[in-house]
Amino acid sequence: WNGRWFEPRTLKDLGLVIQLGNHKPGEKCIFYTAAHSDFVVVHTNGVHNVTVWFCGCCEEEHRTQLLRTLWYPATPMNPQTATTFSCLRQFQHLNCQGKLPAYIYYTCLEIMTKSRQRIQPKWRHLKMCKRAGRGHAANGLEGTSQGELALDCPACPQPGKNLPDNWRDVPPELAFLYIIFLAIDANFRLHNRLVSTQYKSPLLGDGWAYLAPSVPYMEHIEKFVSQDNMSSCSGFAAMFLANLRNVKGLRVSGVGGVCCGRHRVWRKNGLGDLQKGERYCNIDYIFWATVNGEEHLIIVISYDISCQWSRNFWERMSEIDPHFDVKFTRTGVRFMVPKFHLRAHQSSCHFKYAFDYASGCGETHGEVIEEGWAQSNKAAGQTKEMGLGTRAMTLDDIFGFANWLNIENLDRVIAKRLVNAVKEFDEHERDFTQFDQGLEKNLGRDVLDEWKIMIEKWEEDHDNECPYEDSEQGRCIFLLQLELIGEEKAMLSAGTSGYASSPCVFVVEGIELQEAHLELFLVTNKYLTPTQQLELEKRRSALLKRINRFRSLQSMLMPRLSDVLSPEDMKHIDNPDTSHPEKIRLFLPSECGTISARNQACVAGLPMVECRLREAEALDSLEGVREGLRARTAATRFKIQNITGQVDSTRAGGVLRQIDIRIHSRKIRYRLARDALLILRGHGTWEEKLKLLKDEDVRGLNERALTKEEQAERELRIKRLGAHASHLDGDDEYLVAQGVVARVRGEKNRKLSWIWYTLKEGEISEDDPQFPIRVEWCKARARMLRWKEEVLLLTEELRRMSHYAVWKAEWWLEKMVGKENIRDDVSAEFEEGLNAYSWQQAKFQEERAVRIRDRWNQLGAHAKAVVDRIPTLPTLYIDFEDLDTTEVSRKAEEDM
């Protein structure tokens, strides 16, 4: 007690000395030996620093004296840590009965030492009210407003708490600093059985914390009893889990949630129960409940099905709140898809909903909510059988604890991100500047300005031409799929279709699986680190699941396949090598041998469907080869004219290698498609357009094939240089692709590769690479701007955290007895307790503000100087390891 509040002190600070040995209480051994100055005892109520004296009167070893005291030493020699027998006994029971890991148990003891958490439902509720200052309020618990008990994210923009007074009037180019990012998702693990009733398990504080208020929420849901789940263009199966699972006997099939999209802090009233899958009515109300009553310049929403949820969004919101479009204008709400989920969407979503090309979003990825679910899923087992009220209070406490644990270490997490962002911005800014200046010399600033205007128009209206989108590779096979599906629908309408499944879907799945086989083969054909090996096994597992689904379709459309395959080939179906799914043969119609075998194995018309799709695949792959060659030509030309020095040349060489890998992949895919087409169709006039693609045919417009003498010379040089053969693409301008040289020498002997014969008039020009260069310039500019925005956002977030702590300290000081709206009808003892708690909380916030300011002000100033491109900046050294005080903070950092 310091006169105002209780400060945390260890037993050692209080003067407690534990004398071991056979001495009476209060008796000191005159020959004692002091233990280590930082001796730690782990007990059932926490982790304690104590002063320990070993007895010198007896001949017992130190570890024996500890064991006689019922303390188990951590080491047999010179122990510095001991665990009480009662603590070990308690852990053993919890581990055997509840399977609680030792690390989790010790983490709980550490947290208990700091916060003294308890877990009874009413205790949870009362502690949340106490920490929100409701015990000080004149109107008591009855005056608690919706979401008041929830912890705010101190790094997100909070008007009136951590924003400057003129934040509404900032210029448009800085408005992104005050964007609030929200991540939305559903979790089908946190379901709840239809047990107990509201009368047996009443809900205390409905809507006061993280769960949406149940009464208005259910009134809204009752209006949409027949509404179906949201559809999705995504390949993920999460949208269909509710339909596939047995929801009989469940009160709740899952939970929908909203957290801040950059820091994973759960939002007030941002959680709601799902009754029947992930429906519009549920997510709409949860989103509205968490933003209701707030003011924001721009809201960026990250949702894995934003492409569907954003449709008719404003109409649905107006049904909940008629003034919603006035509070948040239509330009003030933007919809994005998290980066990991985006790849599974249709190509039309890849740019419109991408964080990478959205101005003001920095390097936000939007996947943080998945990390939050990973933590809360551990509570699924215990909440499944709880009553309504107990479950709600438990979830409020669990999500609140997750927020507290997250916020405790958030400034350090943001600082580490800022250090990385400064490095990335500096690198991308220098690369883009060099790229931009080189293009300005060759193309002129007017061309680059036109590209910039094109970007600005697309950002204003995504219906305009997308500057980031490559040429429409895969368009042939896409259009053919539409045509085939249309034919199947017509046959169904006429009653002439006897297929159990779609032949088009089956063949396309097989073609895509072959491409996945190729990608995995390229990955496995090199040394892998443990992290890469783990990623490979994940991809293999996903591929194996896709093959199993493919087999089920194959059994319907190729029912007599076993009659035409040899026993050796049948092993790929009956006993496949599951450890290497990329080696499993699929046996599409083109792999069935003769025409009679195909007709016997397949349903009528299936070989012709594959034939048409293979032709489209070959055309698309050939266009992909040409596109890669254009990019390679432009990149090589730029490297020769603008890149100097070993570092930049090495980086440019890496870019060229990536382009060559893409070309090689398209080349292999073309050959596979052409071989399948040759088997299905036989020789014919189609071979004039789709010729045999040799290695020497894969060359750009300004490249020629090597002569035999040059090829022999190159092989000798590679053999002589060995590991240093990569330097061949320097002075002599040899490309990685074998048999091709970039320098246009011996012009009279140069012949154009046949792959360019099908181009339209005017396309065969050495200036043709402008299109891929424009795409690369736009993407390089976007990368540079996103990292610049990330640096500024992180700097602003650190500032906001410090200012929020100052505001919170002042807020607690206003909770003193006698202040406005604070109860004053209390006894002297009660008044002392209320004021002591206010002083204590204010001191905690004040210390946090000082800590953040002292730790990171220099880093923030350095980051802004880097963005402003101030030359000759001194190197800033930060040792993050010295800032790790507990294992809890390290764990929180790993989670983030």
NUVEX-987360 format. One record per residue (C-alpha): y, z, x negated. Coordinates in steps of 0.1 Angstrom, whole numbers, plus 5000, padded with zeros to 4 digits. Layout:
% NUVEX-987360
YZX/...
***
This chain:
% NUVEX-987360
500050005000/503249884984/505550045010/505549745033/502049605034/498549625019/498049424988/494549324977/493349534948/489949544930/487949864926/488749844889/492549834896/492150144918/490650324888/487050354899/484750414869/480950414874/479050624848/475450524845/472650754834/471451094845/474851244850/476251434879/479051284900/482351324882/480651404849/481451184819/479051104791/480751184758/478750914740/479350644766/479550274758/481950064779/480549754795/482349414794/485949444806/485249184834/482049344847/481249204882/478949354909/477849134938/477249344969/476649265006/480349305014/481749094986/482149034948/483749334930/485249384896/484449744884/484549954852/481150054840/480150304813/476650294799/475150634790/474750694752/472851024756/469550854765/467650584746/467350354776/468549994772/471549884793/469449664816/467149964823/470150184833/471349914856/467949884872/467750264877/471050234896/469449964918/471549694902/469749384890/471349244858/472048874855/470948864819/468649094799/470949124769/474549244772/474749194810/478249124824/477149074860/474749264883/473649224919/472749514941/469149544954/470449554990/472349234984/469149064971/467149205000/469649065025/469648725009/465848715008/465748775046/468448515053/466848265030/463348305045/464448325081/467548105082/466847885051/470247985037/470747845002/471848084974/474947884967/476147905003/475348275005/477348344973/480248124985/480348335017/480548654997/483448504977/485248405009/484548745024/486148914994/489348715000/489548705038/487148955052/485748715079/483448835107/481548625132/481248785166/482648565193/485348815206/486148905170/486648535162/489048505192/491048815184/491448725147/492748375156/495248525179/496348775152/496748515126/498848305149/501248605155/500348655191/500049025186/503849035178/504948825208/506648995237/504648795262/501348875245/498248665247/499148535281/502148345266/499948145242/500647775245/498147495241/496947445205/499147735192/496247905174/495347585154/496347555117/498847285110/498347045082/501147135058/501146795041/501546595073/505046535087/505946825110/509346785125/511447105122/509047245096/508847035065/510946725071/514646665061/517246675089/517946305087/514246185088/514845985120/517645785103/515845675071/516045305062/513045085074/511645045038/511245425036/510045495071/506445485059/507045825043/507045985077/504045805092/501346035106/497845915100/495246015126/491445955122/489345945154/485545945156/482646075177/479746295165/476446305184/474946585165/476946865181/475246845215/474747135239/471947215263/472547295299/471947665296/473847965309/476947935331/480747985328/480448325345/477848445320/479648295290/483348285299/485748085278/488548295262/491748105253/490947775268/492747505248/494547745226/493147605193/491147295185/489247205217/491147025244/491847235275/488747205296/490247215332/492646915329/490146735306/487346755331/489746655360/490546345340/486846265332/485846295368/487945995376/485745775354/482245885362/480845535362/482645415330/480345275304/480445325266/482945125246/481444795232/481844715196/481944405174/480644635146/477144615133/476844995132/474545155157/476545475164/477945315196/474545285211/473045625202/474045785235/472145515255/469145525232/468745905231/467446125258/470446305272/468446475300/469046845301/472246825280/475646955291/477246775261/475946475243/478446495214/481946575204/484946345199/487446455174/490846375158/491946495123/494746395100/493746075084/494646165048/493846535044/490946605069/492746885087/491546905123/494246865149/495347105176/493547015209/491946735189/488246805199/486546735232/483046725246/481346395253/479246385285/477746035283/478345875250/481645755235/483745635265/487345535268/488245825291/487046085266/488745945235/491945855255/492446215267/491646375233/494146155216/496846215242/496146595241/496646615203/499946415202/501446545234/504746715229/505146585194/507646345179/506746085153/508245765140/504945585135/501345685143/498645505124/495245545140/492045505121/489045445144/485845265136/486245065169/489945025170/489544655177/488044755211/489845075218/493344915212/492744675241/494644795273/495545105253/499045135268/497745085303/495245365300/497745595284/500145535312/497545665336/497445995317/501246015309/503645765326/506245825299/503845775269/505245435260/508745575260/507845865237/505745645214/506945275214/504544995211/505644925176/505245295168/501445305172/499245095148/495545055149/493245045118/489545045110/488245265082/487545075050/483745145049/483245055086/485444735084/482844525066/480444555095/483044405119/483544045127/485543845103/488443835128/488944205122/488844205084/492544145079/494144255112/492744605110/492544645072/494344935054/494544715023/497044475040/498944715062/502444795049/503145165045/499545285045/499245335007/495545374997/494545555029/490845475036/490545655070/486945785064/487946155059/486746245094/483146155084/483446425057/484546675083/481546595105/479246655075/480547015074/480447085111/476946935116/475547245099/476447435130/474547195154/471447415154/473147735165/475647585190/472947375208/471647675228/474947865232/476647915265/479847735273/482348005262/480448125232/480047765219/483747685224/484947995205/482347935178/483547575173/487147675173/486447925146/484247685125/486847405126/489647655119/487747795089/487247435077/490947385079/491747705061/489347625033/490747275030/494447385030/493847655003/493147384978/495047084993/497947084968/495547054939/493646764956/496846574963/498046634927/494746484913/495146184936/498746144924/497746134888/495245864895/497745674918/500445674891/497945514866/496745254891/500245164902/501445124866/498544894858/498744684890/502544654888/502344524852/499544274861/501444154892/504744114873/503043914847/501143704873/504343654893/506443544863/503843304852/503643144886/507443134888/507542914856/504842684870/505542664907/509142794910/510543094928/511042894960/507342864965/506743234959/509543314983/507843105010/504643295004/506543625008/508143505041/504643405052/503443765046/506443915064/505843695095/502143785096/503044155093/505344125123/502843925144/499143895134/498843585155/500643395127/498643245098/497143515077/498243475040/495343685027/492543485043/490543245023/489542905036/487142925064/483842955045/480942985069/482742805096/480042535100/477242785106/479542995128/480342695151/476742595152/475642945163/478142915192/476642575201/473042695199/473843005220/475542785245/472442565247/470242875252/472442995281/472242655297/468442665295/468343015310/470542905339/468342605345/465242825343/463742615315/463842875287/460543045280/461643235249/461243615247/464143635223/466943415210/465743165184/469243135170/469643505164/466143525148/466843235123/470343355115/468943705108/466343555085/469043355066/471143665062/468243855049/467543595023/471143625012/470744005010/467543944989/469643734965/472443994962/469944274955/468144064929/471344004910/471944384910/468544474899/468544224870/470544454848/470744814835/471845064862/473445404858/472045694879/474945644904/474245264906/470545334910/471245564940/473445304956/470645044950/468145264968/470445304997/470844935000/467044884997/466545135025/469044955047/467344615039/463944755047/465144855082/466544515088/463244355077/461344575102/463644465130/463144105119/459344145120/459544255157/461543935165/459143725145/456143855164/457643705196/458943375182/456143315156/453143465174/450443275156/451943315121/448843495108/446643195116/448542975091/449043225063/446643305035/445343655030/447643695000/450643595020/449743835048/450144125025/453844075027/453544145065/450644395067/451244585035/454644505021/456044644988/458544895004/459745004970/461144654963/462044504997/464044224980/460644084970/459244075005/458743725018/460143655053/458143345063/460643155084/459342815098/460342635066/457942865046/454842785068/453742475048/452842165067/454342035100/451142115119/451142475105/454742515116/454042385151/451042615153/452842925142/456142885160/457342855196/458542505205/461842415191/462142695165/461742465134/464542235147/466842545152/466242645116/466842285105/470242265121/471242605108/470042525073/472242215072/475242415083/474342675057/474242415029/477642275039/479142625039/477642705006/478842384991/482342465003/482042804988/481142654954/484242424956/486442714966/485242914936/485742624913/489342584925/489942954918/488242934884/490442634874/493642804885/492643134868/491742964836/494942774835/496943084842/495043274814/495743004788/499442984797/500343344802/497743584788/498043704752/496644004734/493144154734/493544394763/494944144788/492543874776/489544114782/490844194817/491343824825/487843754812/486544014836/488243834865/486743504854/483243654852/483543784888/484543434900/481643284881/479243534897/480543424931/480043054923/476543124910/475643304942/476843014964/475042764942/471742954946/472242974983/472942604986/469742524967/467642744990/469242595021/468642245008/465042314998/464342455033/466042145048/463941915027/460742085039/461842075076/463441725077/461841535048/463741275028/466441085046/470040975047/471241335048/470441355011/473441125004/475741405016/473741705004/472441594970/470441794945/472842044929/472242064891/474042304868/476142034853/477341924888/479042264893/482342184876/485942174888/488241884892/489541904857/486241994840/483641774825/480041824815/479141894779/477541614759/474141684744/475741734710/478241984723/475542164743/473342194711/476442314691/477142574718/473542704718/473642744680/476942934682/475543164709/472443234688/474543304657/477143534675/474643714696/476343994715/479743854706/479143524723/481543614750/484343514727/483343154731/485643124762/488643184740/489942924716/487542644727/487942724764/484342714772/483542864807/480743104814/478942854835/476442674813/477142304806/480742294816/483942274795/487442334808/489442134783/490041774795/489241604762/487541264760/489141164793/487640814793/484140964795/484941224822/483141174856/483941354888/481141574901/479541454934/480441774951/484041654954/483141324970/483341455005/486941575002/489641415023/492241185007/494841374988/492741684982/491441564948/494341684927/494741924898/497442094918/494942174946/494442534933/497742634949/495842754980/493543004962/496343104939/498543184970/495743404984/495343584950/499043624946/499343774981/496444004975/497744114941/501144184956/499444384984/497444594959/500644664939/502644764970/499744984984/499545184951/503345214950/503345354986/500445584976/502445734948/505545794971/503345924999/501546174976/504846294961/506246344996/503146535007/503546774978/507146834988/506146885024/503547145015/506147344996/508747325024/506147405050/505147725032/508847825030/509247755067/506147955075/507348255055/510548255074/508648215106/506648535098/509848725089/511048645124/508048825138/509449165128/509749425156/513249395172/513649025166/514148785195/511048735217/509149005197/507749315214/509749635209/507949875233/505650005206/505150335188/506350395153/502850365139/502250035158/505649905146/504749985110/501449795114/503049485130/505849465103/503349525075/501249225087/504349005089/505449105054/502049035041/501748685056/505348595046/504548705010/501348485010/503448185021/506248254997/503748274968/502147944979/505547774980/506447894945/502947804931/503147444945/506747404932/506047534898/502747354893/503647004906/507446954905/507246804870/504446574881/506346454912/509446374891/507346184866/505645984894/509045884908/510245784873/507145554870/507845394903/511445334893/510145174861/512145404838/511245304802/510045534774/508745804796/507146094778/503446154783/502746434808/499646654802/497946834831/494747034827/493247064861/490247264848/492647564841/493647564877/490047614890/490047984898/486848004920/483847814928/485147784963/488147574952/485847354931/483647294961/486547214983/487746964957/484346794957/484246774995/487646604995/
***
